Amino acid sequence: MSESASDHPDIGENIVVVDLGKKKRKQVKKLRKGEGPLMDKVQEVVAALREDGTSKPGDTVVIVVERRGEFPMNLKW
């Protein structure tokens, strides 16, 4: 069953999805805490969306970040 945004009162009229691509594990961890350079980037992106009219204050903005896999340091070839 498909649900629409109108079925959920906490979701805004429009949904904007922003993909920041693959980032390091530490960067994602800091973002979850609301810190670091990725958080600054998210704030810049949201501000830019508001400035150019893509997103209004009531809209839902979804930020997608993919964690990049890192090799273990003790891996020997």
Buried (B, 14 or more C-beta within 10 A) or exposed (E): EEEEBEEEEEBBEEEBEBEBEEBEEEBBEBBEEEEBEBBEBBEEBBEEBBEEEEBEEEBBBEBEBEEEEEEEEEEEE
